[in-house]
Amino acid sequence: MQLWVGLGNPGAKYAANRHNIGFMAVDRVAEDHGFAPWRAKFQGQLTEGRLGTENVLLLKPETFMNLSGQSVGEAMRFYKLTPADVTVFHDELDLAPGKLRVKQGGGHAGHNGLRSIHGHIGEAYARVRLGIGHPGHKDRVSGYVLSDFAKADQDWLDDLMRGIARGAPDLAAGDAPKFLNAVALARPAPEKPKPAVAEKPAAEPAPPDTRNPMQKLLDKFR
């Protein structure tokens, strides 16, 4: 059994925030793969289903981001899982919007949700890093992640969610390259420039007819 955790903040106020892209990812997986209805458990929302041959639990902690580890730790202990069974989906400032990377272990890079999970279960869990881009200055980060995605973001966000859901069975099977390929294929290919069509040269105007009326008449009978 695996435990996949989407990070975010609970409530309608935060639902469309960039910080909630982890919630969005597990919601899409649950929807596209027919998981059971969400239910309140482990200080969060939990559902269960199958991805390929794997049983997978999806968890959305409702402790708010900086206490996410409480919920994750409870679920791990209940199901007797190890950190190696856990995959966390979270927003990533250091990746361009729409980019995705899979990482095993490592630091939390200042992410409050990951910092809390580190404190409760250690760092030896997998992460799916979901790029949201950076506002350009560290003083703007808090307002940026806690603001909604812009309308201009919706196309790449929809492509990313669709790719995650399509590739979810590959990720559950431990095939990260195949999962990444499924995400990449969900993005539309860039349009190829149309070949330039050479314009036909304009026809030269006919020379003026300088024949007199008698010559024109004679030419008709030639």
Secondary structure, 3 states (H helix, E strand, C coil): CEEEEECCCCCHHHCCEHHHHHHHHHHHHHHHCCCCCCEEECCEEEEEEEECCEEEEEEEECCCHHHHHHHHHHHHHHHCCCHHHEEEEEEECCCCCCCEEEEECCCCCCCHHHHHHHHHHCCCCEEEEEECCCCCCHHHHHHHHCCECCHHHHHHHHHHHHHHHHHHHHHHCCCHHHHHHHHHHCCCCCCCCCCCCCCCCCCCCCCCCCCCHHHHHHHHCC
